[in-house]
């Protein structure tokens, strides 16, 4: 009988799961350390920290105590905090790796009735369930899965959601480049990067559970893709603004704002290095002649190390930068990220639907930036507060 996970349940301090009852001895490890061995086909792990990821290995043993089959499970405890900005911070995303499939399960989002599932950019299916099993995944291939959903603002858990929905719909009627529905529609992206089953289920899976001092570089840029763009306020003497004139590029020197974050684990704990910069804002008159230039303050870009212990570091980044030449909405976004000593990360973000946002990550062992998130801006007026936000979350199981 093949070993498969049959039940998974979480609270804020405990994780319970059950697997196929093979009648044989099974061993359970958490983050590489044994936590159970016996003939029971279930295990409850108590005394865990709220809102954290954990990696479990379930092995079926033969008479010589050698593993003849195994499952890998990455899951987490619930987060019951009410003072969240991003709904995705409360969700638990679980990934189960077995010989037969890759399975992903996630918490339900209020007001959402269906989810589009992509694998490496290709739409696989649309489902009303909060889980998906990939039975066609190759054993020796790394994959990236996207879970995409949308909901009207009126179904949001936010306070004043009805007022925001009405204002967003009004914006959609007045803005010729959008629709009422689009302006009042929130977007959610859950991204999971998964190593090959061949690696994860290997007897010594690339020593991932024993990584001692991983390192990451994180970069978040906002930019305007146009060379020049009109001011949404036609009565302003600053009729046009200079854009950054580019596409998505982690190495570009042209941007509205840039944040760099380096996280490195040491034997004693973790080191975090933070850098921020704001690009020059240039305004033109109605003839598109230079009129004025200034640089906005970076004081609205604030990094807070929320929590640190021997096996993880958690970071909160808040970003609010305005236009130094005219009264206008700020470029707002927030990021909550947790980096783990075992080589896992969990990054959650929320931002307005303008300007362009691009987020990159690379580990200490790679030279190239890997794209974490990108979003094309829909126009400067989309930075207004009533407009629906975009939510994203990425984590890895590698």
C-alpha atoms as a printed R data frame, in Angstrom:
    type eleno elety resid chain resno       x      y       z
1   ATOM     1    CA   UNK     A     1   0.000  0.000   0.000
2   ATOM     2    CA   UNK     A     2   1.456  3.333  -1.100
3   ATOM     3    CA   UNK     A     3   2.261  5.898   1.579
4   ATOM     4    CA   UNK     A     4   0.066  9.002   1.206
5   ATOM     5    CA   UNK     A     5  -1.021 11.842   3.486
6   ATOM     6    CA   UNK     A     6  -4.734 11.476   4.270
7   ATOM     7    CA   UNK     A     7  -5.504 14.267   6.755
8   ATOM     8    CA   UNK     A     8  -3.941 17.589   7.746
9   ATOM     9    CA   UNK     A     9  -5.187 20.044  10.354
10  ATOM    10    CA   UNK     A    10  -3.635 23.069  12.094
11  ATOM    11    CA   UNK     A    11  -4.214 25.431  14.983
12  ATOM    12    CA   UNK     A    12  -2.041 28.357  16.011
13  ATOM    13    CA   UNK     A    13   0.189 26.116  18.178
14  ATOM    14    CA   UNK     A    14  -0.309 22.570  16.825
15  ATOM    15    CA   UNK     A    15  -0.170 20.569  13.586
16  ATOM    16    CA   UNK     A    16  -1.927 17.218  13.204
17  ATOM    17    CA   UNK     A    17  -1.640 14.874  10.235
18  ATOM    18    CA   UNK     A    18  -2.492 11.265   9.396
19  ATOM    19    CA   UNK     A    19  -1.132  8.999   6.683
20  ATOM    20    CA   UNK     A    20  -1.895  5.637   5.113
21  ATOM    21    CA   UNK     A    21  -2.107  2.883   7.703
22  ATOM    22    CA   UNK     A    22   0.465  0.463   6.314
23  ATOM    23    CA   UNK     A    23   0.722 -1.581   9.507
24  ATOM    24    CA   UNK     A    24   4.470 -0.979   9.509
25  ATOM    25    CA   UNK     A    25   6.692  1.217  11.636
26  ATOM    26    CA   UNK     A    26   6.900  4.832  10.506
27  ATOM    27    CA   UNK     A    27   9.237  7.620  11.507
28  ATOM    28    CA   UNK     A    28   8.428 11.340  11.531
29  ATOM    29    CA   UNK     A    29  11.043 14.092  11.424
30  ATOM    30    CA   UNK     A    30  10.467 17.820  11.824
31  ATOM    31    CA   UNK     A    31  13.094 20.051  10.200
32  ATOM    32    CA   UNK     A    32  15.448 17.083  10.066
33  ATOM    33    CA   UNK     A    33  15.058 15.972  13.710
34  ATOM    34    CA   UNK     A    34  13.132 12.811  14.774
35  ATOM    35    CA   UNK     A    35   9.891 13.552  16.665
36  ATOM    36    CA   UNK     A    36   8.052 10.217  16.418
37  ATOM    37    CA   UNK     A    37   8.601  6.537  15.605
38  ATOM    38    CA   UNK     A    38   6.001  3.766  15.889
39  ATOM    39    CA   UNK     A    39   3.108  1.954  14.193
40  ATOM    40    CA   UNK     A    40   0.495  4.679  14.644
41  ATOM    41    CA   UNK     A    41  -0.588  6.324  11.393
42  ATOM    42    CA   UNK     A    42  -1.017  9.842  12.802
43  ATOM    43    CA   UNK     A    43   1.008 12.447  14.666
44  ATOM    44    CA   UNK     A    44   0.186 15.620  16.589
45  ATOM    45    CA   UNK     A    45   2.914 18.219  17.078
46  ATOM    46    CA   UNK     A    46   2.122 20.589  19.959
47  ATOM    47    CA   UNK     A    47   3.785 23.672  21.435
48  ATOM    48    CA   UNK     A    48   4.609 25.275  18.078
49  ATOM    49    CA   UNK     A    49   4.880 28.989  17.320
50  ATOM    50    CA   UNK     A    50   1.939 30.757  15.598
51  ATOM    51    CA   UNK     A    51   2.296 31.617  11.925
52  ATOM    52    CA   UNK     A    52   5.452 29.572  11.221
53  ATOM    53    CA   UNK     A    53   6.433 27.105   8.511
54  ATOM    54    CA   UNK     A    54   7.618 23.583   9.367
55  ATOM    55    CA   UNK     A    55   8.952 20.727   7.236
56  ATOM    56    CA   UNK     A    56   8.031 17.132   8.089
57  ATOM    57    CA   UNK     A    57   9.336 13.881   6.655
58  ATOM    58    CA   UNK     A    58   7.245 10.718   7.080
59  ATOM    59    CA   UNK     A    59   9.135  7.492   6.384
60  ATOM    60    CA   UNK     A    60   7.924  3.903   6.192
61  ATOM    61    CA   UNK     A    61  10.596  1.608   7.630
62  ATOM    62    CA   UNK     A    62  11.430 -2.009   6.883
63  ATOM    63    CA   UNK     A    63  12.553 -4.640   9.396
64  ATOM    64    CA   UNK     A    64  16.099 -3.267   9.282
65  ATOM    65    CA   UNK     A    65  14.875  0.270  10.141
66  ATOM    66    CA   UNK     A    66  15.681  1.463   6.655
67  ATOM    67    CA   UNK     A    67  13.321  3.904   4.937
68  ATOM    68    CA   UNK     A    68  11.658  2.253   1.951
69  ATOM    69    CA   UNK     A    69   9.210  5.101   1.197
70  ATOM    70    CA   UNK     A    70   8.767  8.680   2.332
71  ATOM    71    CA   UNK     A    71   6.527 11.739   2.132
72  ATOM    72    CA   UNK     A    72   7.666 15.348   2.563
73  ATOM    73    CA   UNK     A    73   5.245 17.895   4.017
74  ATOM    74    CA   UNK     A    74   5.725 21.638   4.337
75  ATOM    75    CA   UNK     A    75   2.975 23.322   6.328
76  ATOM    76    CA   UNK     A    76   2.491 25.891   9.059
77  ATOM    77    CA   UNK     A    77   0.541 26.936  12.098
78  ATOM    78    CA   UNK     A    78  -2.385 29.345  11.876
79  ATOM    79    CA   UNK     A    79  -2.038 33.054  12.531
80  ATOM    80    CA   UNK     A    80  -5.021 34.356  14.500
81  ATOM    81    CA   UNK     A    81  -3.889 37.985  14.751
82  ATOM    82    CA   UNK     A    82  -6.658 40.421  13.834
83  ATOM    83    CA   UNK     A    83  -4.505 43.457  13.065
84  ATOM    84    CA   UNK     A    84  -3.476 42.268   9.596
85  ATOM    85    CA   UNK     A    85  -3.394 44.403   6.469
86  ATOM    86    CA   UNK     A    86  -2.872 41.573   4.018
87  ATOM    87    CA   UNK     A    87  -5.420 38.738   4.158
88  ATOM    88    CA   UNK     A    88  -2.778 36.299   2.928
89  ATOM    89    CA   UNK     A    89  -0.901 36.709   6.227
90  ATOM    90    CA   UNK     A    90  -3.578 34.626   7.941
91  ATOM    91    CA   UNK     A    91  -3.569 31.765   5.445
92  ATOM    92    CA   UNK     A    92  -1.661 28.519   5.830
93  ATOM    93    CA   UNK     A    93  -0.201 27.135   2.597
94  ATOM    94    CA   UNK     A    94   0.724 23.435   2.689
95  ATOM    95    CA   UNK     A    95   2.694 21.405   0.145
96  ATOM    96    CA   UNK     A    96   2.773 17.597   0.138
97  ATOM    97    CA   UNK     A    97   5.347 15.686  -1.898
98  ATOM    98    CA   UNK     A    98   4.880 11.966  -2.493
99  ATOM    99    CA   UNK     A    99   5.917  9.414  -5.108
100 ATOM   100    CA   UNK     A   100   2.636  9.940  -6.965
101 ATOM   101    CA   UNK     A   101   2.063 13.700  -6.901
102 ATOM   102    CA   UNK     A   102   2.678 17.256  -5.748
103 ATOM   103    CA   UNK     A   103  -0.281 18.585  -3.763
104 ATOM   104    CA   UNK     A   104  -0.878 22.163  -2.565
105 ATOM   105    CA   UNK     A   105  -3.584 23.274  -0.118
106 ATOM   106    CA   UNK     A   106  -4.354 26.779   1.131
107 ATOM   107    CA   UNK     A   107  -6.823 28.514   3.425
108 ATOM   108    CA   UNK     A   108 -10.060 29.866   2.012
109 ATOM   109    CA   UNK     A   109 -10.347 33.593   1.247
110 ATOM   110    CA   UNK     A   110 -13.719 35.103   2.094
111 ATOM   111    CA   UNK     A   111 -15.666 36.187  -0.970
112 ATOM   112    CA   UNK     A   112 -13.679 34.066  -3.474
113 ATOM   113    CA   UNK     A   113 -15.451 31.222  -5.257
114 ATOM   114    CA   UNK     A   114 -12.792 29.916  -7.683
115 ATOM   115    CA   UNK     A   115  -9.021 29.786  -8.176
116 ATOM   116    CA   UNK     A   116  -6.940 29.573 -11.358
117 ATOM   117    CA   UNK     A   117  -3.977 27.180 -11.032
118 ATOM   118    CA   UNK     A   118  -0.868 27.780 -13.155
119 ATOM   119    CA   UNK     A   119   2.313 25.727 -13.420
120 ATOM   120    CA   UNK     A   120   5.345 27.552 -14.836
121 ATOM   121    CA   UNK     A   121   3.004 30.119 -16.389
122 ATOM   122    CA   UNK     A   122   0.626 27.623 -18.017
123 ATOM   123    CA   UNK     A   123  -2.981 27.474 -16.848
124 ATOM   124    CA   UNK     A   124  -3.701 23.928 -15.648
125 ATOM   125    CA   UNK     A   125  -7.202 24.230 -14.242
126 ATOM   126    CA   UNK     A   126  -9.771 26.381 -12.458
127 ATOM   127    CA   UNK     A   127 -11.143 24.976  -9.224
128 ATOM   128    CA   UNK     A   128 -13.620 25.899  -6.519
129 ATOM   129    CA   UNK     A   129 -11.621 23.868  -3.987
130 ATOM   130    CA   UNK     A   130  -8.770 25.201  -1.864
131 ATOM   131    CA   UNK     A   131  -6.447 22.409  -2.889
132 ATOM   132    CA   UNK     A   132  -4.848 21.040  -6.026
133 ATOM   133    CA   UNK     A   133  -2.973 17.828  -6.859
134 ATOM   134    CA   UNK     A   134  -0.556 17.710  -9.785
135 ATOM   135    CA   UNK     A   135  -0.479 14.124 -11.014
136 ATOM   136    CA   UNK     A   136   1.491 14.921 -14.190
137 ATOM   137    CA   UNK     A   137   4.558 16.530 -12.596
138 ATOM   138    CA   UNK     A   138   7.849 15.020 -13.715
139 ATOM   139    CA   UNK     A   139   9.946 13.614 -10.877
140 ATOM   140    CA   UNK     A   140  13.157 15.401 -11.876
141 ATOM   141    CA   UNK     A   141  11.776 18.895 -12.638
142 ATOM   142    CA   UNK     A   142  11.535 22.015 -10.460
143 ATOM   143    CA   UNK     A   143   8.176 23.794 -10.732
144 ATOM   144    CA   UNK     A   144   6.625 27.120  -9.826
145 ATOM   145    CA   UNK     A   145   2.883 27.137  -9.137
146 ATOM   146    CA   UNK     A   146   0.623 30.209  -9.187
147 ATOM   147    CA   UNK     A   147  -2.772 30.281  -7.488
148 ATOM   148    CA   UNK     A   148  -4.690 33.321  -8.748
149 ATOM   149    CA   UNK     A   149  -8.035 34.672  -7.605
150 ATOM   150    CA   UNK     A   150 -10.063 37.883  -7.645
151 ATOM   151    CA   UNK     A   151 -12.906 39.306  -5.572
152 ATOM   152    CA   UNK     A   152 -14.962 42.508  -5.499
153 ATOM   153    CA   UNK     A   153 -14.081 45.030  -2.801
154 ATOM   154    CA   UNK     A   154 -17.599 44.707  -1.433
155 ATOM   155    CA   UNK     A   155 -16.686 41.154  -0.320
156 ATOM   156    CA   UNK     A   156 -13.486 42.274   1.401
157 ATOM   157    CA   UNK     A   157 -12.923 41.855   5.148
158 ATOM   158    CA   UNK     A   158 -11.604 45.436   5.306
159 ATOM   159    CA   UNK     A   159 -13.376 48.042   7.398
160 ATOM   160    CA   UNK     A   160 -15.344 50.599   5.351
161 ATOM   161    CA   UNK     A   161 -15.418 48.082   2.504
162 ATOM   162    CA   UNK     A   162 -18.802 49.302   1.218
163 ATOM   163    CA   UNK     A   163 -17.613 52.904   1.103
164 ATOM   164    CA   UNK     A   164 -14.406 51.907  -0.718
165 ATOM   165    CA   UNK     A   165 -16.379 49.767  -3.158
166 ATOM   166    CA   UNK     A   166 -18.673 52.678  -4.033
167 ATOM   167    CA   UNK     A   167 -15.736 55.068  -4.457
168 ATOM   168    CA   UNK     A   168 -13.829 52.562  -6.580
169 ATOM   169    CA   UNK     A   169 -16.856 52.055  -8.827
170 ATOM   170    CA   UNK     A   170 -17.190 55.835  -9.188
171 ATOM   171    CA   UNK     A   171 -13.497 55.993 -10.128
172 ATOM   172    CA   UNK     A   172 -14.118 53.344 -12.768
173 ATOM   173    CA   UNK     A   173 -16.897 55.394 -14.333
174 ATOM   174    CA   UNK     A   174 -14.793 58.563 -14.424
175 ATOM   175    CA   UNK     A   175 -11.525 56.993 -15.600
176 ATOM   176    CA   UNK     A   176 -11.655 56.159 -19.300
177 ATOM   177    CA   UNK     A   177  -8.768 53.683 -18.969
178 ATOM   178    CA   UNK     A   178 -10.613 51.400 -16.553
179 ATOM   179    CA   UNK     A   179 -13.980 49.921 -15.762
180 ATOM   180    CA   UNK     A   180 -16.103 50.040 -12.621
181 ATOM   181    CA   UNK     A   181 -15.576 46.311 -12.091
182 ATOM   182    CA   UNK     A   182 -11.811 46.446 -12.590
183 ATOM   183    CA   UNK     A   183 -11.261 49.352 -10.180
184 ATOM   184    CA   UNK     A   184 -13.241 47.577  -7.465
185 ATOM   185    CA   UNK     A   185 -11.622 44.146  -7.957
186 ATOM   186    CA   UNK     A   186  -8.917 42.876  -5.606
187 ATOM   187    CA   UNK     A   187  -6.332 40.409  -6.935
188 ATOM   188    CA   UNK     A   188  -4.602 37.627  -5.003
189 ATOM   189    CA   UNK     A   189  -1.533 35.631  -6.022
190 ATOM   190    CA   UNK     A   190  -0.103 32.690  -4.061
191 ATOM   191    CA   UNK     A   191   3.178 31.422  -5.531
192 ATOM   192    CA   UNK     A   192   4.961 28.237  -4.489
193 ATOM   193    CA   UNK     A   193   8.386 27.211  -5.774
194 ATOM   194    CA   UNK     A   194   8.915 23.464  -5.458
195 ATOM   195    CA   UNK     A   195  12.119 21.494  -6.013
196 ATOM   196    CA   UNK     A   196  11.917 18.232  -7.921
197 ATOM   197    CA   UNK     A   197  10.380 15.252  -6.165
198 ATOM   198    CA   UNK     A   198  13.588 13.415  -6.955
199 ATOM   199    CA   UNK     A   199  15.510 15.866  -4.760
200 ATOM   200    CA   UNK     A   200  12.947 16.264  -1.993
201 ATOM   201    CA   UNK     A   201  12.328 12.539  -1.560
202 ATOM   202    CA   UNK     A   202  15.981 11.525  -1.781
203 ATOM   203    CA   UNK     A   203  17.488  9.812   1.249
204 ATOM   204    CA   UNK     A   204  19.641 12.878   1.851
205 ATOM   205    CA   UNK     A   205  17.660 15.624   0.116
206 ATOM   206    CA   UNK     A   206  20.548 18.007  -0.675
207 ATOM   207    CA   UNK     A   207  21.107 18.429   3.076
208 ATOM   208    CA   UNK     A   208  18.341 21.040   3.081
209 ATOM   209    CA   UNK     A   209  17.341 20.328   6.658
210 ATOM   210    CA   UNK     A   210  20.911 20.895   7.804
211 ATOM   211    CA   UNK     A   211  21.657 24.243   6.166
212 ATOM   212    CA   UNK     A   212  23.379 26.375   8.776
213 ATOM   213    CA   UNK     A   213  24.031 29.824   7.312
214 ATOM   214    CA   UNK     A   214  21.874 30.627   4.269
215 ATOM   215    CA   UNK     A   215  21.925 34.105   2.732
216 ATOM   216    CA   UNK     A   216  19.466 36.058   0.583
217 ATOM   217    CA   UNK     A   217  19.379 39.372  -1.260
218 ATOM   218    CA   UNK     A   218  15.926 40.948  -1.720
219 ATOM   219    CA   UNK     A   219  15.171 43.876  -4.049
220 ATOM   220    CA   UNK     A   220  11.911 45.815  -4.496
221 ATOM   221    CA   UNK     A   221  11.626 48.524  -7.183
222 ATOM   222    CA   UNK     A   222   8.771 50.761  -8.291
223 ATOM   223    CA   UNK     A   223   8.981 52.501 -11.664
224 ATOM   224    CA   UNK     A   224   7.063 54.238 -14.436
225 ATOM   225    CA   UNK     A   225   7.545 52.419 -17.769
226 ATOM   226    CA   UNK     A   226   6.740 55.435 -19.973
227 ATOM   227    CA   UNK     A   227   9.318 57.941 -21.189
228 ATOM   228    CA   UNK     A   228   6.900 60.751 -20.361
229 ATOM   229    CA   UNK     A   229   3.373 60.666 -18.953
230 ATOM   230    CA   UNK     A   230   0.574 63.169 -18.291
231 ATOM   231    CA   UNK     A   231  -0.381 64.469 -14.867
232 ATOM   232    CA   UNK     A   232  -3.869 63.134 -13.939
233 ATOM   233    CA   UNK     A   233  -4.665 66.718 -12.886
234 ATOM   234    CA   UNK     A   234  -4.929 68.700 -16.173
235 ATOM   235    CA   UNK     A   235  -5.099 72.021 -14.273
236 ATOM   236    CA   UNK     A   236  -1.641 71.645 -12.726
237 ATOM   237    CA   UNK     A   237   1.235 73.712 -14.199
238 ATOM   238    CA   UNK     A   238   3.212 70.453 -14.024
239 ATOM   239    CA   UNK     A   239   1.376 68.972 -16.993
240 ATOM   240    CA   UNK     A   240   3.744 66.052 -17.600
241 ATOM   241    CA   UNK     A   241   6.236 63.944 -15.663
242 ATOM   242    CA   UNK     A   242   9.348 62.135 -16.773
243 ATOM   243    CA   UNK     A   243   8.996 58.355 -16.545
244 ATOM   244    CA   UNK     A   244  11.708 55.748 -16.195
245 ATOM   245    CA   UNK     A   245  11.396 54.558 -19.787
246 ATOM   246    CA   UNK     A   246  12.025 50.868 -19.217
247 ATOM   247    CA   UNK     A   247  10.597 47.399 -18.737
248 ATOM   248    CA   UNK     A   248  11.115 45.033 -15.800
249 ATOM   249    CA   UNK     A   249  14.818 44.883 -14.943
250 ATOM   250    CA   UNK     A   250  16.372 44.194 -11.509
251 ATOM   251    CA   UNK     A   251  19.597 45.998 -12.408
252 ATOM   252    CA   UNK     A   252  18.065 49.196 -13.805
253 ATOM   253    CA   UNK     A   253  19.294 52.529 -12.421
254 ATOM   254    CA   UNK     A   254  15.995 54.189 -13.362
255 ATOM   255    CA   UNK     A   255  13.239 53.875 -10.758
256 ATOM   256    CA   UNK     A   256  10.852 55.775  -8.509
257 ATOM   257    CA   UNK     A   257  12.042 53.892  -5.431
258 ATOM   258    CA   UNK     A   258  14.390 51.034  -4.663
259 ATOM   259    CA   UNK     A   259  14.756 48.941  -1.509
260 ATOM   260    CA   UNK     A   260  17.573 46.439  -0.975
261 ATOM   261    CA   UNK     A   261  17.628 43.944   1.842
262 ATOM   262    CA   UNK     A   262  20.316 41.391   2.650
263 ATOM   263    CA   UNK     A   263  19.683 38.635   5.175
264 ATOM   264    CA   UNK     A   264  22.505 36.368   6.315
265 ATOM   265    CA   UNK     A   265  22.396 33.775   9.048
266 ATOM   266    CA   UNK     A   266  25.408 33.408  11.298
267 ATOM   267    CA   UNK     A   267  26.272 30.955  14.059
268 ATOM   268    CA   UNK     A   268  24.950 33.461  16.615
269 ATOM   269    CA   UNK     A   269  21.799 34.618  14.814
270 ATOM   270    CA   UNK     A   270  21.128 36.683  11.708
271 ATOM   271    CA   UNK     A   271  22.437 39.889  10.129
272 ATOM   272    CA   UNK     A   272  20.101 42.214   8.206
273 ATOM   273    CA   UNK     A   273  21.421 45.024   5.994
274 ATOM   274    CA   UNK     A   274  18.889 47.545   4.676
275 ATOM   275    CA   UNK     A   275  19.311 50.191   1.961
276 ATOM   276    CA   UNK     A   276  16.782 52.508   0.304
277 ATOM   277    CA   UNK     A   277  16.807 55.125  -2.424
278 ATOM   278    CA   UNK     A   278  14.337 57.453  -4.158
279 ATOM   279    CA   UNK     A   279  14.650 58.558  -7.779
280 ATOM   280    CA   UNK     A   280  14.419 62.154  -8.993
281 ATOM   281    CA   UNK     A   281  10.962 63.455  -9.983
282 ATOM   282    CA   UNK     A   282  11.038 65.724 -13.048
283 ATOM   283    CA   UNK     A   283   8.055 67.808 -14.218
284 ATOM   284    CA   UNK     A   284   7.421 69.425 -17.613
285 ATOM   285    CA   UNK     A   285   5.076 72.191 -18.729
286 ATOM   286    CA   UNK     A   286   2.348 71.859 -21.359
287 ATOM   287    CA   UNK     A   287   4.990 72.073 -24.116
288 ATOM   288    CA   UNK     A   288   6.887 69.210 -22.462
289 ATOM   289    CA   UNK     A   289   9.711 71.539 -21.517
290 ATOM   290    CA   UNK     A   290  11.573 71.099 -18.253
291 ATOM   291    CA   UNK     A   291   9.892 72.936 -15.402
292 ATOM   292    CA   UNK     A   292  11.017 71.570 -12.029
293 ATOM   293    CA   UNK     A   293  12.817 68.662 -10.342
294 ATOM   294    CA   UNK     A   294  13.052 67.354  -6.770
295 ATOM   295    CA   UNK     A   295  13.632 64.164  -4.778
296 ATOM   296    CA   UNK     A   296  11.009 62.919  -2.324
297 ATOM   297    CA   UNK     A   297  11.979 62.014   1.219
298 ATOM   298    CA   UNK     A   298  12.745 58.358   1.923
299 ATOM   299    CA   UNK     A   299  11.563 58.667   5.533
300 ATOM   300    CA   UNK     A   300   8.367 56.811   4.622
301 ATOM   301    CA   UNK     A   301  10.365 53.642   3.864
302 ATOM   302    CA   UNK     A   302  10.704 51.892   7.207
303 ATOM   303    CA   UNK     A   303  12.125 48.468   8.034
304 ATOM   304    CA   UNK     A   304  11.187 46.720  11.237
305 ATOM   305    CA   UNK     A   305  12.710 43.442  12.365
306 ATOM   306    CA   UNK     A   306   9.599 41.905  13.857
307 ATOM   307    CA   UNK     A   307  11.068 38.730  15.350
308 ATOM   308    CA   UNK     A   308  14.316 36.811  15.458
309 ATOM   309    CA   UNK     A   309  15.314 33.514  17.046
310 ATOM   310    CA   UNK     A   310  17.980 30.877  16.323
311 ATOM   311    CA   UNK     A   311  16.134 29.394  13.327
312 ATOM   312    CA   UNK     A   312  14.416 32.370  11.659
313 ATOM   313    CA   UNK     A   313  14.242 36.133  11.197
314 ATOM   314    CA   UNK     A   314  11.003 37.993  10.460
315 ATOM   315    CA   UNK     A   315  10.877 41.418   8.809
316 ATOM   316    CA   UNK     A   316   8.176 44.042   8.223
317 ATOM   317    CA   UNK     A   317   8.742 46.626   5.496
318 ATOM   318    CA   UNK     A   318   6.434 49.622   5.072
319 ATOM   319    CA   UNK     A   319   6.768 51.947   2.093
320 ATOM   320    CA   UNK     A   320   5.000 55.272   1.525
321 ATOM   321    CA   UNK     A   321   6.670 57.799  -0.789
322 ATOM   322    CA   UNK     A   322   4.945 60.785  -2.375
323 ATOM   323    CA   UNK     A   323   5.489 63.100  -5.315
324 ATOM   324    CA   UNK     A   324   7.651 66.041  -4.094
325 ATOM   325    CA   UNK     A   325   6.290 68.412  -6.755
326 ATOM   326    CA   UNK     A   326   2.499 68.029  -6.489
327 ATOM   327    CA   UNK     A   327  -0.094 66.877  -3.981
328 ATOM   328    CA   UNK     A   328  -0.880 63.276  -4.950
329 ATOM   329    CA   UNK     A   329  -1.351 59.821  -3.417
330 ATOM   330    CA   UNK     A   330   1.804 58.112  -2.187
331 ATOM   331    CA   UNK     A   331   3.366 54.975  -3.617
332 ATOM   332    CA   UNK     A   332   2.277 52.561  -0.893
333 ATOM   333    CA   UNK     A   333   3.184 48.962  -0.267
334 ATOM   334    CA   UNK     A   334   3.903 46.605   2.627
335 ATOM   335    CA   UNK     A   335   5.960 43.424   2.838
336 ATOM   336    CA   UNK     A   336   6.138 40.868   5.657
337 ATOM   337    CA   UNK     A   337   8.915 38.293   5.145
338 ATOM   338    CA   UNK     A   338  10.244 35.391   7.178
339 ATOM   339    CA   UNK     A   339  13.549 33.725   6.339
340 ATOM   340    CA   UNK     A   340  14.420 30.363   7.908
341 ATOM   341    CA   UNK     A   341  17.801 28.815   8.666
342 ATOM   342    CA   UNK     A   342  16.771 25.621   6.820
343 ATOM   343    CA   UNK     A   343  16.747 27.584   3.534
344 ATOM   344    CA   UNK     A   344  13.036 28.376   3.323
345 ATOM   345    CA   UNK     A   345  11.403 31.794   2.921
346 ATOM   346    CA   UNK     A   346   7.830 33.081   3.105
347 ATOM   347    CA   UNK     A   347   7.244 36.588   1.679
348 ATOM   348    CA   UNK     A   348   3.856 38.346   1.712
349 ATOM   349    CA   UNK     A   349   3.071 41.691   0.057
350 ATOM   350    CA   UNK     A   350   0.302 44.176  -0.720
351 ATOM   351    CA   UNK     A   351   0.440 47.227  -3.006
352 ATOM   352    CA   UNK     A   352  -1.583 49.748  -4.985
353 ATOM   353    CA   UNK     A   353  -2.173 49.072  -8.668
354 ATOM   354    CA   UNK     A   354   0.272 51.792  -9.763
355 ATOM   355    CA   UNK     A   355   3.052 52.382 -10.626
356 ATOM   356    CA   UNK     A   356   4.861 49.230 -11.814
357 ATOM   357    CA   UNK     A   357   6.083 47.009  -8.980
358 ATOM   358    CA   UNK     A   358   8.867 44.430  -9.314
359 ATOM   359    CA   UNK     A   359  10.339 42.189  -6.618
360 ATOM   360    CA   UNK     A   360  13.431 39.991  -6.902
361 ATOM   361    CA   UNK     A   361  15.307 37.506  -4.748
362 ATOM   362    CA   UNK     A   362  18.576 35.624  -4.987
363 ATOM   363    CA   UNK     A   363  20.321 33.291  -2.605
364 ATOM   364    CA   UNK     A   364  23.963 33.409  -1.613
365 ATOM   365    CA   UNK     A   365  24.697 30.501  -3.933
366 ATOM   366    CA   UNK     A   366  23.287 32.120  -7.105
367 ATOM   367    CA   UNK     A   367  24.502 35.111  -9.085
368 ATOM   368    CA   UNK     A   368  21.278 36.002 -10.891
369 ATOM   369    CA   UNK     A   369  18.118 37.637  -9.585
370 ATOM   370    CA   UNK     A   370  14.992 35.503  -9.630
371 ATOM   371    CA   UNK     A   371  11.702 37.313 -10.092
372 ATOM   372    CA   UNK     A   372   9.372 37.013  -7.104
373 ATOM   373    CA   UNK     A   373   6.531 39.303  -8.177
374 ATOM   374    CA   UNK     A   374   5.734 41.817 -10.906
375 ATOM   375    CA   UNK     A   375   2.719 44.014 -11.549
376 ATOM   376    CA   UNK     A   376   2.107 46.500 -14.346
377 ATOM   377    CA   UNK     A   377   0.708 49.841 -13.202
378 ATOM   378    CA   UNK     A   378  -2.626 50.995 -14.576
379 ATOM   379    CA   UNK     A   379  -1.974 54.745 -14.417
380 ATOM   380    CA   UNK     A   380  -1.101 57.308 -11.754
381 ATOM   381    CA   UNK     A   381  -4.740 57.769 -10.775
382 ATOM   382    CA   UNK     A   382  -4.818 54.117  -9.671
383 ATOM   383    CA   UNK     A   383  -2.778 55.091  -6.609
384 ATOM   384    CA   UNK     A   384  -5.896 56.628  -5.059
385 ATOM   385    CA   UNK     A   385  -6.913 55.080  -1.732
386 ATOM   386    CA   UNK     A   386 -10.365 53.731  -2.749
387 ATOM   387    CA   UNK     A   387  -8.924 51.535  -5.520
388 ATOM   388    CA   UNK     A   388  -8.650 47.795  -4.905
389 ATOM   389    CA   UNK     A   389  -5.209 46.488  -3.948
390 ATOM   390    CA   UNK     A   390  -3.148 43.576  -5.209
391 ATOM   391    CA   UNK     A   391  -2.041 40.881  -2.738
392 ATOM   392    CA   UNK     A   392   0.775 38.386  -3.269
393 ATOM   393    CA   UNK     A   393   2.615 35.687  -1.345
394 ATOM   394    CA   UNK     A   394   5.554 33.504  -2.326
395 ATOM   395    CA   UNK     A   395   7.255 30.675  -0.461
396 ATOM   396    CA   UNK     A   396   9.610 27.874  -1.435
397 ATOM   397    CA   UNK     A   397  10.016 24.170  -0.768
398 ATOM   398    CA   UNK     A   398  13.483 23.541  -2.163
